Amino acid sequence: MRKEAIAGWLLASKPRTNHARVVEQLGLAIVAGEFAVGDVLPGDPELQQRFEVSRSVLREAMKTLAAKGLVVAKSRIGTRVTDQCYWNLLDEDVLRWHFSSGVSAVFIDQLYDIRLLLEPAAAAYAAQRATAEDCAELRSLAAKLGSPEFDWQSQVEADLCFHLLLLLVGGNPFMESMVGFIRAALEGAFTLALKPPVPNRDAEMRDTHMAIVEAVERGDVDAARAAMENVVQLGRRSAIYAVERVHTS
């Protein structure tokens, strides 16, 4: 993926086609428990009427959900919701549907374990390979975080862009294939942590992200890795705090 394409990977937009709309609504309904594990989905005629789509659009949507691990088609039985162990949590849609339907502190903790595996390594790669132009862009994005000059959505987009750019500048194609997952994880978790804002986070967000930039600029692999670990751990605490605050309010 070209680094210039990051702008098109920011906050998810509403589905624009009938196929995408059916996938979105059925996928969210499954993850939210409207259709429980083991349930057989309504037949084609009922779903066609519910979504006002053709049979071919519905069938393609079912194939998409099956590819994400949410459903399986059985002859003479119908399309059944699979056990959650088969759901592809690395799929950005599936992860986003979890955030939309509500997540627990345990879910957040496990998600951040995966971020802790991926993102410090990405920062280390960036310290080895980032160009002066990359560093300037990272510094510009980090400066927006916590700034009163930018509204909440602009800061979330800057944060997303910062982490996605850092993932790409390392030039590792395997890391690049995780962009969709990281985007969904960041969007969901940062939304939890920033809306409403967690107290005293503004300066901390800017300073901790600047520490990553400075390490990348110096080409200091160990410092870049450690600075990103710090950001991920701070994000973990903020996201868990936000989830627990919602559950106790």
Buried (B, 14 or more C-beta within 10 A) or exposed (E): BEBEEBEEBBEBEEEEEBBBBBBBBBBBBBBEEEBEBEBEBBEBEEBBEEBEBEEEBBBBBBBBBBEBBBBBBEEEEBBBBBEEEEBBBBBBBBBBBBBBBEBEBEBBEEBBEBBBEBBBBBBBBBBBBBEEEBBEBBBEBBBBBBEEEBEEEEBBBBBBBBBBBBBBBBEBEEBBEBBBBBBBBBBBBBBBBBEEBBEEBBEBBBEBBBBBBBBBBEEBBEBBBBBBBBBBBBBBEBBBBBBEEEEEE
